[in-house]
């Protein structure tokens, strides 16, 4: 992110390298989004799809936020069985840049309930 910000400052931002962005978005989901702090809104399921071939699911509920890789089963659970309430698709770089507030949601292809994305952006589980 710091390299992107420096490039942006001089007017020449470049996309994050694919592997860096894929690992970065994975890290975002499993270390920054995942929490046991209760989601203060209606339960929701959000899917993120990187055009490089990876996808993630974020389940939001009174139990907090749980992240999973789509196509991967965790504790006997198949994360692919529910329909997402909202989803976003773009390059892994764009997903990371969106997550860190560098580009708007409209830079991605999104579907479903936009309000969920707005709630996620505003949510601070640390307070």
C-alpha atoms as a printed R data frame, in Angstrom:
    type eleno elety resid chain resno       x       y       z
1   ATOM     1    CA   UNK     A     1   0.000   0.000   0.000
2   ATOM     2    CA   UNK     A     2   2.811   2.408   0.785
3   ATOM     3    CA   UNK     A     3   4.304   1.989  -2.681
4   ATOM     4    CA   UNK     A     4   0.899   2.598  -4.260
5   ATOM     5    CA   UNK     A     5   0.408   5.722  -2.113
6   ATOM     6    CA   UNK     A     6   3.828   7.052  -3.111
7   ATOM     7    CA   UNK     A     7   3.057   6.390  -6.781
8   ATOM     8    CA   UNK     A     8  -0.308   8.107  -6.395
9   ATOM     9    CA   UNK     A     9   1.420  11.153  -4.900
10  ATOM    10    CA   UNK     A    10   3.519  11.586  -8.019
11  ATOM    11    CA   UNK     A    11   0.554  10.855 -10.295
12  ATOM    12    CA   UNK     A    12   1.608   7.441 -11.570
13  ATOM    13    CA   UNK     A    13  -0.119   4.741  -9.481
14  ATOM    14    CA   UNK     A    14   0.448   1.170 -10.651
15  ATOM    15    CA   UNK     A    15  -1.599  -1.921  -9.778
16  ATOM    16    CA   UNK     A    16  -0.194  -4.110  -7.032
17  ATOM    17    CA   UNK     A    17   1.605  -7.220  -8.365
18  ATOM    18    CA   UNK     A    18  -0.821 -10.168  -8.644
19  ATOM    19    CA   UNK     A    19   0.706 -12.423  -5.976
20  ATOM    20    CA   UNK     A    20   1.212  -9.535  -3.559
21  ATOM    21    CA   UNK     A    21  -2.405  -8.453  -4.041
22  ATOM    22    CA   UNK     A    22  -3.807 -11.998  -3.718
23  ATOM    23    CA   UNK     A    23  -1.858 -12.586  -0.510
24  ATOM    24    CA   UNK     A    24  -2.763  -9.110   0.709
25  ATOM    25    CA   UNK     A    25  -6.489  -9.583   0.197
26  ATOM    26    CA   UNK     A    26  -6.344 -13.020   1.800
27  ATOM    27    CA   UNK     A    27  -4.595 -11.450   4.782
28  ATOM    28    CA   UNK     A    28  -7.220  -8.678   4.925
29  ATOM    29    CA   UNK     A    29 -10.021 -11.192   5.156
30  ATOM    30    CA   UNK     A    30  -8.474 -13.521   7.721
31  ATOM    31    CA   UNK     A    31  -6.681 -11.063   9.995
32  ATOM    32    CA   UNK     A    32  -8.424  -7.713   9.629
33  ATOM    33    CA   UNK     A    33 -12.037  -8.674   8.870
34  ATOM    34    CA   UNK     A    34 -12.421 -11.848  10.900
35  ATOM    35    CA   UNK     A    35 -13.616 -11.000  14.403
36  ATOM    36    CA   UNK     A    36 -15.858 -12.239  17.185
37  ATOM    37    CA   UNK     A    37 -17.237  -8.718  17.679
38  ATOM    38    CA   UNK     A    38 -20.949  -8.791  16.818
39  ATOM    39    CA   UNK     A    39 -21.949  -7.414  13.436
40  ATOM    40    CA   UNK     A    40 -24.433  -4.657  14.405
41  ATOM    41    CA   UNK     A    41 -26.670  -5.061  11.346
42  ATOM    42    CA   UNK     A    42 -28.786  -7.767   9.752
43  ATOM    43    CA   UNK     A    43 -26.751 -10.925   9.053
44  ATOM    44    CA   UNK     A    44 -25.200 -10.878   5.608
45  ATOM    45    CA   UNK     A    45 -22.941 -12.853   3.304
46  ATOM    46    CA   UNK     A    46 -20.450 -11.011   1.096
47  ATOM    47    CA   UNK     A    47 -18.407 -12.662  -1.634
48  ATOM    48    CA   UNK     A    48 -15.243 -11.236  -3.172
49  ATOM    49    CA   UNK     A    49 -13.937 -12.615  -6.471
50  ATOM    50    CA   UNK     A    50 -10.491 -11.833  -7.858
51  ATOM    51    CA   UNK     A    51 -10.220 -12.129 -11.623
52  ATOM    52    CA   UNK     A    52  -6.981 -14.054 -11.004
53  ATOM    53    CA   UNK     A    53  -9.115 -16.995  -9.850
54  ATOM    54    CA   UNK     A    54  -9.474 -16.774  -6.060
55  ATOM    55    CA   UNK     A    55 -12.647 -16.030  -4.145
56  ATOM    56    CA   UNK     A    56 -13.521 -15.341  -0.504
57  ATOM    57    CA   UNK     A    57 -16.700 -15.267   1.541
58  ATOM    58    CA   UNK     A    58 -17.323 -13.073   4.558
59  ATOM    59    CA   UNK     A    59 -20.225 -14.078   6.823
60  ATOM    60    CA   UNK     A    60 -21.472 -11.286   9.057
61  ATOM    61    CA   UNK     A    61 -23.682 -12.053  12.057
62  ATOM    62    CA   UNK     A    62 -24.148 -11.524  15.772
63  ATOM    63    CA   UNK     A    63 -21.248 -13.985  16.161
64  ATOM    64    CA   UNK     A    64 -18.948 -11.571  14.322
65  ATOM    65    CA   UNK     A    65 -17.312 -11.852  10.925
66  ATOM    66    CA   UNK     A    66 -15.997 -15.159   9.600
67  ATOM    67    CA   UNK     A    67 -13.892 -15.370   6.483
68  ATOM    68    CA   UNK     A    68 -13.524 -18.411   4.248
69  ATOM    69    CA   UNK     A    69 -12.040 -19.147   0.877
70  ATOM    70    CA   UNK     A    70 -14.748 -20.148  -1.540
71  ATOM    71    CA   UNK     A    71 -14.294 -23.692  -2.671
72  ATOM    72    CA   UNK     A    72 -12.597 -24.605   0.624
73  ATOM    73    CA   UNK     A    73 -14.378 -26.460   3.355
74  ATOM    74    CA   UNK     A    74 -13.715 -25.470   6.955
75  ATOM    75    CA   UNK     A    75 -14.831 -27.624   9.895
76  ATOM    76    CA   UNK     A    76 -17.138 -29.632   7.666
77  ATOM    77    CA   UNK     A    77 -18.873 -26.511   6.405
78  ATOM    78    CA   UNK     A    78 -19.293 -25.877   2.698
79  ATOM    79    CA   UNK     A    79 -19.016 -22.109   2.234
80  ATOM    80    CA   UNK     A    80 -20.373 -22.364  -1.320
81  ATOM    81    CA   UNK     A    81 -23.906 -23.407  -0.361
82  ATOM    82    CA   UNK     A    82 -25.383 -20.000   0.543
83  ATOM    83    CA   UNK     A    83 -26.167 -17.229  -1.860
84  ATOM    84    CA   UNK     A    84 -24.321 -13.994  -1.198
85  ATOM    85    CA   UNK     A    85 -26.278 -10.866  -0.300
86  ATOM    86    CA   UNK     A    86 -23.595  -8.787  -2.015
87  ATOM    87    CA   UNK     A    87 -20.517  -9.502  -4.078
88  ATOM    88    CA   UNK     A    88 -17.626  -7.628  -5.632
89  ATOM    89    CA   UNK     A    89 -15.404  -8.688  -8.499
90  ATOM    90    CA   UNK     A    90 -12.195  -7.181  -9.760
91  ATOM    91    CA   UNK     A    91  -8.493  -7.730  -9.931
92  ATOM    92    CA   UNK     A    92  -6.874  -8.691  -6.647
93  ATOM    93    CA   UNK     A    93  -5.115  -5.332  -6.751
94  ATOM    94    CA   UNK     A    94  -8.424  -3.484  -7.055
95  ATOM    95    CA   UNK     A    95  -9.966  -5.547  -4.242
96  ATOM    96    CA   UNK     A    96  -7.085  -4.581  -1.934
97  ATOM    97    CA   UNK     A    97  -7.230  -0.946  -3.009
98  ATOM    98    CA   UNK     A    98 -10.987  -0.897  -2.364
99  ATOM    99    CA   UNK     A    99 -10.556  -2.537   1.023
100 ATOM   100    CA   UNK     A   100  -8.042   0.117   2.079
101 ATOM   101    CA   UNK     A   101 -10.217   2.941   0.790
102 ATOM   102    CA   UNK     A   102  -7.984   3.900  -2.137
103 ATOM   103    CA   UNK     A   103 -10.638   3.326  -4.809
104 ATOM   104    CA   UNK     A   104 -14.460   3.410  -4.611
105 ATOM   105    CA   UNK     A   105 -16.760   0.403  -4.799
106 ATOM   106    CA   UNK     A   106 -17.855   1.557  -8.243
107 ATOM   107    CA   UNK     A   107 -14.351   0.731  -9.506
108 ATOM   108    CA   UNK     A   108 -15.324  -2.928  -9.020
109 ATOM   109    CA   UNK     A   109 -18.125  -4.934 -10.568
110 ATOM   110    CA   UNK     A   110 -20.513  -5.342  -7.676
111 ATOM   111    CA   UNK     A   111 -23.928  -6.922  -7.264
112 ATOM   112    CA   UNK     A   112 -26.513  -7.163  -4.539
113 ATOM   113    CA   UNK     A   113 -27.211  -4.888  -1.609
114 ATOM   114    CA   UNK     A   114 -24.831  -1.909  -1.758
115 ATOM   115    CA   UNK     A   115 -25.898  -0.932   1.753
116 ATOM   116    CA   UNK     A   116 -23.911  -3.914   3.096
117 ATOM   117    CA   UNK     A   117 -20.706  -2.531   1.566
118 ATOM   118    CA   UNK     A   118 -21.482   0.890   3.064
119 ATOM   119    CA   UNK     A   119 -22.039  -0.735   6.458
120 ATOM   120    CA   UNK     A   120 -18.763  -2.666   6.167
121 ATOM   121    CA   UNK     A   121 -16.863   0.509   5.292
122 ATOM   122    CA   UNK     A   122 -18.340   2.312   8.317
123 ATOM   123    CA   UNK     A   123 -17.979  -0.612  10.752
124 ATOM   124    CA   UNK     A   124 -15.214  -0.393  13.325
125 ATOM   125    CA   UNK     A   125 -15.345  -3.565  15.448
126 ATOM   126    CA   UNK     A   126 -12.631  -2.190  17.727
127 ATOM   127    CA   UNK     A   127 -15.024   0.280  19.375
